[in-house]
């Protein structure tokens, strides 16, 4: 990936893209990156034409990577031209080429998945995991409709690393249903559960741990600081293979996880 300086565009009045990407199969293309809070993205016809003309002059196809409703999408510039420069999440998400181009995929999790986390203000944390409000994590249990899928505690911390990979799912669960119970003067039980089916993209799993990581100096990371630190120190990051391996193992143990190319929620398969 080669990133271009926006300052050059301003100084020269050109319509250069944000990035040139070369895939492992040697396919190369320009990418213009946009992120909007709404479900709709709009670019004027004149602006779009100038960007397409710039890309054509240099001999590379132009794509638009647009984040809509929190999901990254990827569309050829000609698709935007056919849509008069307007993208609407509900209308266009299925036409996105993001997953095909980058080998990404969606995971569907079913309602009934539950996580129980016990925190203590006295005992030391398992896996070094802490919560700013409740103290140190001393027990972690992942369940589906009462069946224990994964468990980690003071006696066995071997699987606690899985909780880092599942942080995105746990964030979603905490929004859907979170119950905080004081067990005693020291311990707090936090119960989070999916009460509705949810679809997550694999890159969500890579990004969530960054937002939960505390720097050595005590502040929470943002993505820019995290990656700068990673490049400087070459620390281990989550990889696609790690995420796929963990989710495959959990599925084999009875947690319903479906791989899908679509963001449209599907009904569970019946025998």
C-alpha positions as CSV (number, residue, x, y, z in Angstrom):
1,X,0.0,0.0,0.0
2,X,1.3,3.4,-1.0
3,X,-0.3,6.4,0.8
4,X,-0.4,9.8,-0.9
5,X,-0.1,13.1,0.9
6,X,-3.3,15.1,0.8
7,X,-1.3,18.3,1.0
8,X,0.0,17.7,-2.6
9,X,-3.6,17.6,-3.9
10,X,-4.3,20.9,-2.2
11,X,-1.1,22.6,-3.5
12,X,-1.5,21.2,-7.1
13,X,-5.3,21.3,-7.4
14,X,-5.2,17.7,-8.5
15,X,-7.6,14.9,-7.8
16,X,-5.2,12.2,-6.7
17,X,-6.6,9.3,-4.7
18,X,-5.7,8.4,-1.1
19,X,-3.8,5.2,-1.8
20,X,-2.4,2.8,-4.4
21,X,-2.9,-0.8,-3.5
22,X,-1.1,-3.9,-5.0
23,X,-2.6,-7.2,-4.0
24,X,-0.8,-10.5,-3.7
25,X,-2.0,-11.5,-7.2
26,X,-0.4,-8.3,-8.6
27,X,-3.7,-6.6,-9.2
28,X,-3.2,-2.8,-8.7
29,X,-5.7,0.0,-8.2
30,X,-6.2,3.4,-6.7
31,X,-8.4,3.8,-3.7
32,X,-10.3,6.9,-2.4
33,X,-11.2,6.4,1.3
34,X,-14.3,7.9,2.8
35,X,-16.1,7.4,6.1
36,X,-19.6,8.7,6.9
37,X,-21.7,8.5,10.0
38,X,-24.9,8.2,8.0
39,X,-26.1,5.3,5.8
40,X,-25.6,7.4,2.7
41,X,-22.5,8.6,0.8
42,X,-22.7,11.2,-2.0
43,X,-20.1,12.6,-4.3
44,X,-20.8,15.2,-6.9
45,X,-20.7,14.2,-10.6
46,X,-18.0,16.8,-11.4
47,X,-15.7,15.6,-8.5
48,X,-16.2,12.0,-9.4
49,X,-15.3,12.6,-13.1
50,X,-12.1,14.5,-12.2
51,X,-11.0,11.7,-10.0
52,X,-11.8,9.0,-12.6
53,X,-9.9,11.1,-15.3
54,X,-6.9,11.4,-13.0
55,X,-6.8,7.6,-12.4
56,X,-7.3,6.9,-16.1
57,X,-4.4,9.2,-17.0
58,X,-2.1,7.2,-14.8
59,X,-3.5,3.9,-16.0
60,X,-5.0,2.5,-12.8
61,X,-8.7,1.7,-12.0
62,X,-10.2,3.7,-9.2
63,X,-12.2,2.3,-6.3
64,X,-14.0,4.0,-3.4
65,X,-13.6,2.4,0.0
66,X,-16.5,3.8,2.0
67,X,-17.5,3.0,5.6
68,X,-21.3,2.9,5.9
69,X,-23.0,2.1,9.1
70,X,-19.7,0.9,10.5
71,X,-18.9,-1.6,7.7
72,X,-16.3,-1.0,5.1
73,X,-17.4,-1.3,1.5
74,X,-15.5,-1.1,-1.8
75,X,-17.0,0.0,-5.1
76,X,-15.5,0.6,-8.6
77,X,-15.7,4.3,-9.6
78,X,-17.9,3.3,-12.6
79,X,-20.4,1.8,-10.2
80,X,-20.6,5.1,-8.4
81,X,-21.0,6.8,-11.8
82,X,-23.9,4.5,-12.6
83,X,-25.5,5.4,-9.3
84,X,-25.0,9.2,-9.9
85,X,-22.4,9.3,-7.2
86,X,-24.7,8.2,-4.4
87,X,-24.4,5.0,-2.2
88,X,-27.1,3.9,0.2
89,X,-26.3,1.1,2.6
90,X,-29.5,-0.9,2.3
91,X,-29.4,-0.6,-1.6
92,X,-25.8,-1.1,-2.4
93,X,-24.1,-3.2,0.4
94,X,-24.6,-6.4,-1.5
95,X,-22.7,-5.0,-4.5
96,X,-19.6,-4.2,-2.4
97,X,-16.4,-5.9,-3.6
98,X,-14.5,-5.5,-0.3
99,X,-14.7,-9.1,0.8
100,X,-13.8,-10.5,-2.7
101,X,-10.9,-8.1,-3.1
102,X,-9.4,-8.4,0.3
103,X,-10.4,-12.0,1.3
104,X,-12.5,-10.7,4.1
105,X,-15.7,-12.4,5.4
106,X,-18.7,-11.9,7.7
107,X,-19.5,-14.1,10.7
108,X,-23.0,-14.5,12.0
109,X,-23.6,-15.1,15.7
110,X,-26.9,-16.3,17.1
111,X,-28.8,-14.9,20.0
112,X,-28.3,-16.9,23.2
113,X,-24.5,-16.5,23.3
114,X,-23.6,-15.3,26.8
115,X,-20.3,-14.3,28.6
116,X,-20.0,-14.2,32.4
117,X,-17.0,-12.3,33.7
118,X,-16.0,-12.1,37.4
119,X,-13.8,-9.2,38.6
120,X,-12.0,-8.7,41.9
121,X,-10.4,-5.7,43.4
122,X,-8.1,-7.8,45.6
123,X,-7.0,-10.8,43.6
124,X,-4.5,-10.5,40.6
125,X,-5.9,-10.7,37.1
126,X,-5.8,-13.7,34.8
127,X,-4.1,-12.9,31.5
128,X,-3.3,-9.4,32.8
129,X,-6.9,-8.3,32.0
130,X,-8.4,-5.5,34.0
131,X,-11.6,-3.4,34.0
132,X,-11.4,0.2,35.0
133,X,-14.7,0.0,36.9
134,X,-14.6,-3.5,38.4
135,X,-11.0,-4.5,38.9
136,X,-9.1,-7.6,37.8
137,X,-10.6,-10.4,35.7
138,X,-10.5,-13.7,37.7
139,X,-13.1,-15.8,35.8
140,X,-14.3,-15.9,32.2
141,X,-17.1,-18.1,30.9
142,X,-18.5,-18.3,27.4
143,X,-21.8,-20.1,27.0
144,X,-24.6,-20.8,24.5
145,X,-28.0,-21.4,25.9
146,X,-26.6,-22.8,29.2
147,X,-23.8,-24.9,27.6
148,X,-20.3,-23.9,28.6
149,X,-18.2,-23.4,25.4
150,X,-15.1,-21.9,26.9
151,X,-13.9,-21.2,30.5
152,X,-10.9,-19.7,32.1
153,X,-10.1,-19.0,35.8
154,X,-7.3,-18.8,38.3
155,X,-6.7,-22.6,38.1
156,X,-6.7,-22.7,34.3
157,X,-5.8,-19.6,32.3
158,X,-4.9,-21.5,29.1
159,X,-7.9,-20.2,27.1
160,X,-8.0,-16.6,28.4
161,X,-6.3,-15.3,25.2
162,X,-9.5,-16.2,23.3
163,X,-11.3,-13.4,25.2
164,X,-9.1,-10.9,23.4
165,X,-10.2,-12.2,20.0
166,X,-13.8,-12.1,21.1
167,X,-13.7,-8.6,22.4
168,X,-15.7,-7.2,19.4
169,X,-18.4,-9.8,20.0
170,X,-18.4,-8.9,23.7
171,X,-18.7,-5.2,22.9
172,X,-21.8,-5.9,20.9
173,X,-23.2,-8.1,23.6
174,X,-22.7,-5.4,26.2
175,X,-24.9,-3.1,24.1
176,X,-27.6,-5.6,23.6
177,X,-27.8,-6.9,27.2
178,X,-25.5,-6.3,30.2
179,X,-26.2,-7.0,33.8
180,X,-23.8,-6.0,36.6
181,X,-24.1,-7.8,39.9
182,X,-22.2,-7.3,43.1
183,X,-21.2,-10.8,44.3
184,X,-19.8,-9.5,47.6
185,X,-17.7,-6.5,48.8
186,X,-14.8,-7.6,46.5
187,X,-16.2,-9.4,43.5
188,X,-18.4,-8.2,40.6
189,X,-20.2,-10.4,38.1
190,X,-20.8,-8.9,34.6
191,X,-23.2,-10.9,32.4
192,X,-23.5,-10.0,28.7
193,X,-25.7,-11.7,26.2
194,X,-26.8,-11.6,22.6
195,X,-30.6,-11.1,22.5
196,X,-30.6,-10.7,18.7
197,X,-28.6,-12.3,16.0
198,X,-25.6,-10.2,14.8
199,X,-23.2,-10.1,11.9
200,X,-19.6,-9.1,12.4
201,X,-16.8,-8.7,9.8
202,X,-13.4,-10.3,10.5
203,X,-11.6,-6.9,10.6
204,X,-13.8,-6.0,13.6
205,X,-11.9,-8.7,15.6
206,X,-8.6,-7.1,14.6
207,X,-9.6,-3.6,15.6
208,X,-11.4,-4.2,18.9
209,X,-8.4,-5.2,21.0
210,X,-6.7,-2.0,20.1
211,X,-9.4,0.0,21.7
212,X,-9.1,-2.0,24.9
213,X,-5.3,-1.9,25.1
214,X,-3.6,0.3,27.7
215,X,-0.2,1.9,26.8
216,X,2.7,1.5,29.2
217,X,2.2,5.2,30.1
218,X,-1.4,4.5,31.2
219,X,-3.5,5.9,28.3
220,X,-5.8,4.0,26.0
221,X,-4.6,3.4,22.5
222,X,-6.2,4.9,19.4
223,X,-5.5,3.1,16.1
224,X,-2.9,5.5,14.8
225,X,-0.8,5.3,18.0
226,X,-1.2,1.6,18.2
227,X,0.1,1.0,14.7
228,X,3.0,3.5,15.1
229,X,4.0,1.6,18.2
230,X,3.6,-1.7,16.5
231,X,5.8,-0.7,13.6
232,X,8.5,0.6,16.1
233,X,8.5,-2.4,18.3
234,X,7.2,-5.2,15.9
235,X,4.9,-6.6,18.6
236,X,2.6,-9.5,17.7
237,X,-0.8,-8.7,16.3
238,X,-3.9,-10.7,15.8
239,X,-4.0,-12.3,12.4
240,X,-6.8,-13.5,10.1
241,X,-5.6,-17.1,10.7
242,X,-5.8,-16.7,14.5
243,X,-9.3,-15.4,14.3
244,X,-10.4,-18.1,12.0
245,X,-8.8,-20.9,14.1
246,X,-10.5,-19.7,17.3
247,X,-13.9,-19.3,15.8
248,X,-13.6,-22.7,14.1
249,X,-12.8,-24.3,17.5
250,X,-15.7,-22.5,19.3
251,X,-18.1,-23.7,16.5
252,X,-16.8,-27.3,16.9
253,X,-17.6,-27.0,20.6
254,X,-21.2,-26.0,20.0
255,X,-21.3,-22.3,19.5
256,X,-23.4,-21.4,16.4
257,X,-21.2,-19.4,14.0
258,X,-22.0,-19.1,10.3
259,X,-19.7,-17.6,7.6
260,X,-21.7,-15.5,5.2
261,X,-21.0,-13.2,2.3
262,X,-24.1,-11.2,3.1
263,X,-25.0,-8.7,5.8
264,X,-28.6,-9.7,5.6
265,X,-29.5,-11.8,8.7
266,X,-30.5,-15.3,7.7
267,X,-32.7,-17.8,9.5
268,X,-30.9,-20.6,11.3
269,X,-30.5,-23.8,9.3
270,X,-32.8,-26.7,10.3
271,X,-32.1,-30.4,10.0
